[in-house]
Amino acid sequence: MNLRKEAEKRVDKKIKFQENLYKYLIVNTVIAIVCFVFLQSFWLLIFVMFFWGIGVLDDFFNAYSLNNCREKMIEREISKMGD
C-alpha cells in the first residue's frame, strides 16, 4: 500500500479522536453546569459521560494503540528476517 495513503489514514483517525474528545469535554462541561444549577442531580451527566465515553475510548484505541503496536512488531520481525 502507498505509504502516503497509510499515513493519511492514521492522521485521519487521530484527528477524529481529537475532535470527538474536544466535543466530549465541551458538551459534558455544559451538561454538568446545567445539572448543577437547574437539576440538582447528576444522573444525566453520568449517563452521557458513560456512553459517549465508550465511543471516545474506541476512537482512542483505533487511533493510537493497537494498530501502531502491531505494525511496529511486524517491522521488527521483517528486519530480523532480513538480517
C-alpha positions as a Markdown table, in Angstrom:
| # | Residue | x | y | z |
|---|---|---|---|---|
| 1 | Met | 0.0 | 0.0 | 0.0 |
| 2 | Asn | 1.1 | 3.5 | -0.7 |
| 3 | Leu | 2.9 | 5.0 | 2.4 |
| 4 | Arg | 1.2 | 8.4 | 1.9 |
| 5 | Lys | -2.3 | 6.8 | 1.9 |
| 6 | Glu | -1.5 | 4.8 | 5.1 |
| 7 | Ala | -0.1 | 8.0 | 6.8 |
| 8 | Glu | -3.3 | 9.9 | 5.8 |
| 9 | Lys | -5.5 | 7.1 | 7.3 |
| 10 | Arg | -3.5 | 7.3 | 10.6 |
| 11 | Val | -3.7 | 11.1 | 10.7 |
| 12 | Asp | -7.5 | 11.0 | 9.9 |
| 13 | Lys | -8.0 | 8.6 | 12.8 |
| 14 | Lys | -6.1 | 10.8 | 15.2 |
| 15 | Ile | -7.9 | 13.9 | 14.1 |
| 16 | Lys | -11.3 | 12.1 | 14.5 |
| 17 | Phe | -10.3 | 11.1 | 18.1 |
| 18 | Gln | -9.2 | 14.7 | 18.9 |
| 19 | Glu | -12.3 | 16.3 | 17.6 |
| 20 | Asn | -14.5 | 13.8 | 19.4 |
| 21 | Leu | -12.6 | 14.3 | 22.6 |
| 22 | Tyr | -13.0 | 18.1 | 22.4 |
| 23 | Lys | -16.7 | 17.8 | 21.8 |
| 24 | Tyr | -17.0 | 15.4 | 24.6 |
| 25 | Leu | -15.3 | 17.7 | 27.1 |
| 26 | Ile | -17.3 | 20.8 | 26.0 |
| 27 | Val | -20.7 | 19.2 | 25.9 |
| 28 | Asn | -20.1 | 17.4 | 29.3 |
| 29 | Thr | -19.0 | 20.6 | 30.9 |
| 30 | Val | -22.2 | 22.4 | 29.7 |
| 31 | Ile | -24.3 | 19.4 | 30.9 |
| 32 | Ala | -22.5 | 19.5 | 34.3 |
| 33 | Ile | -23.3 | 23.2 | 34.7 |
| 34 | Val | -26.9 | 22.6 | 33.7 |
| 35 | Cys | -27.3 | 19.7 | 36.1 |
| 36 | Phe | -25.7 | 21.6 | 38.9 |
| 37 | Val | -27.7 | 24.8 | 38.5 |
| 38 | Phe | -31.1 | 23.5 | 37.4 |
| 39 | Leu | -31.5 | 19.8 | 38.1 |
| 40 | Gln | -29.6 | 19.4 | 41.4 |
| 41 | Ser | -28.6 | 15.9 | 40.3 |
| 42 | Phe | -26.0 | 14.4 | 38.0 |
| 43 | Trp | -27.7 | 11.3 | 36.6 |
| 44 | Leu | -27.9 | 12.9 | 33.1 |
| 45 | Leu | -24.2 | 13.8 | 33.2 |
| 46 | Ile | -23.2 | 10.3 | 34.3 |
| 47 | Phe | -25.4 | 8.7 | 31.6 |
| 48 | Val | -24.0 | 10.9 | 28.8 |
| 49 | Met | -20.4 | 10.6 | 30.0 |
| 50 | Phe | -20.5 | 6.8 | 30.3 |
| 51 | Phe | -22.0 | 6.0 | 26.9 |
| 52 | Trp | -20.2 | 8.8 | 24.9 |
| 53 | Gly | -17.0 | 7.9 | 26.8 |
| 54 | Ile | -17.2 | 4.4 | 25.3 |
| 55 | Gly | -17.1 | 5.9 | 21.8 |
| 56 | Val | -14.2 | 8.2 | 22.7 |
| 57 | Leu | -12.2 | 5.3 | 24.1 |
| 58 | Asp | -12.9 | 3.3 | 20.9 |
| 59 | Asp | -11.6 | 6.2 | 18.8 |
| 60 | Phe | -8.5 | 6.5 | 21.0 |
| 61 | Phe | -7.7 | 2.8 | 20.7 |
| 62 | Asn | -8.2 | 2.9 | 16.9 |
| 63 | Ala | -6.0 | 5.9 | 16.6 |
| 64 | Tyr | -3.1 | 5.3 | 18.9 |
| 65 | Ser | -2.6 | 1.9 | 20.4 |
| 66 | Leu | -3.4 | -1.5 | 18.8 |
| 67 | Asn | -2.7 | -0.8 | 15.2 |
| 68 | Asn | 0.6 | 1.0 | 15.8 |
| 69 | Cys | 1.9 | -1.7 | 18.2 |
| 70 | Arg | 1.1 | -4.4 | 15.7 |
| 71 | Glu | 2.8 | -2.6 | 12.8 |
| 72 | Lys | 5.9 | -2.0 | 14.9 |
| 73 | Met | 6.1 | -5.7 | 15.8 |
| 74 | Ile | 5.7 | -6.6 | 12.1 |
| 75 | Glu | 8.5 | -4.2 | 11.1 |
| 76 | Arg | 10.8 | -5.7 | 13.8 |
| 77 | Glu | 10.1 | -9.2 | 12.5 |
| 78 | Ile | 10.8 | -8.2 | 8.9 |
| 79 | Ser | 14.1 | -6.6 | 9.9 |
| 80 | Lys | 15.1 | -9.7 | 11.9 |
| 81 | Met | 14.3 | -11.9 | 8.9 |
| 82 | Gly | 16.3 | -9.7 | 6.6 |
| 83 | Asp | 19.5 | -10.0 | 8.7 |
